[in-house]
Amino acid sequence: MLNIKEIKEKNISLSVKEDTSKIVAVIDGKIDMPNPDSIITPFLSSLDKEILNSVFKKVYFDTTKLEFINSSGIKSLLHLVMNIIKRPENSQYEIIILYDQNIIAQKTRFDSIAFLAPNIVKFKEV
């Protein structure tokens, strides 16, 4: 069982769902504040540490209820991906971003991260 606290602050909700087959990090709301690092980075750091200490080699990011994410929010996710890239291959894991095709901004905002790390970041339409 992963030990990651749910975060509900301002317009953002960050949580983790886990079962025997997968981990899903759920990002809901609007990430539109100028500096969301103080909220997002601790959550992502905890998630990263827990995944590294688990058997999972893949994490799903459910963004289907994410209405908006600004460039500062993308930067927080990019920092996580950069840390994964720097590790030896046996310590890396895959990130699958689940998105709603009806919310155009979802996939397009994450494209830069996938471009940087195409072997790590993938998309799945829900």
N, C-alpha and C positions, 0 to 999 in steps of 0.2 A: 504494500500500500504506500503510495506516494504521500509525502508530508509537505503539501503546498497549500498555503492559506488562500482562500478566495478573497479577492479584492473587489470592493464596490466603493467607488469614489467618483464624485462629480458625475460625468456622463459615461463612465467606463465601468465595465464589469469584466473581471478576469477570473477564470476558474479552470479546474482540471477535472475531467471525468476519466476514470480508469476502469478497465475490466481485464480479464485474463489475456485478451488478445491485442488490446491497443490502449494508447493514451491519447486523449483529446483535450487540447487546451482551447477553451472557449473565450473568444474576445467579442464582447457585445458593446453597443453604444456608439459614441462619437469620440474619437481621439482628435480633439481640435485645440487643445491648450498649447501654449508656446513651448512648454518644457515638460512633456509627460514622462521623462526619464525617471523621476523620483517615484512614479507609480509603476511603470512598465518594467524597468530594468530589474528591480528586486524580484519581481514575479518570474521573469524570464531566467534570471540567474538561479533561482530555486528550482525551476523546472529543469534546467540544464543539468544541475548537480544530481537531481533525482534520477534523470534518465541515464546519466553516466553510471550510476550505481545500480541500475536495473538491468533486466534482460532485454529491454526494448531497443530496437535499432531504428525506430520510426516514431514520429509524433505527428499527430494531425492537429492543425490549427483551424478551428471552426470559426470562420469569419462571416458566416451567412447572415448574422444579425448585426454586423458592424456597418453602421451607416456611413461613416467617414473616418479616414485616418490621414492626418497631415504628414508632411515630410519629417517632422520631429518624431512622430510615432514610427514611421518607416525606419528612421535612423536607429531606434532602439532595437528593432528586429534585425536590422542589418548588422548591428554589433554582435548579436547572438550568432548569426550565420558566419561572420568573420572568425569568431572564436572556434566554431566547429571546423572550418576550413583549415585552420592552423594546426589542428591535432593530427596525430597519426591516424591512418585510415581505420584502424580497428577501434578507435575512440570516437569516430564520427557516427552521426545518425541522420536519417532522412527527415525532412519536413514536408508534409503534404498540406497544402493550403486548400481548405474546403471553402468554396465561394458560391454565391448566388449570382447566376448569369444576369438576373434582372437588375442588379445593382452594379452598374458599369464601373464605378470607381474601385470596386473591390479588387478585381484581377489586375486592372491597369496600374494601380498603386503598388502592387507587389512585383510587377514585371522586372523592375530594376534589381531586386534581390535575386530573382530566378536567373536573370542574365549573368549575375556575378557568380552564382553557384548552381549551374544547371544539374549537376550530379547530386546535389543536396536538396534543393527546393523544387517541388513539383506542385502542380495544380490539379484539383479535382472539382468539377462542377457538381453541385448538389441540387 
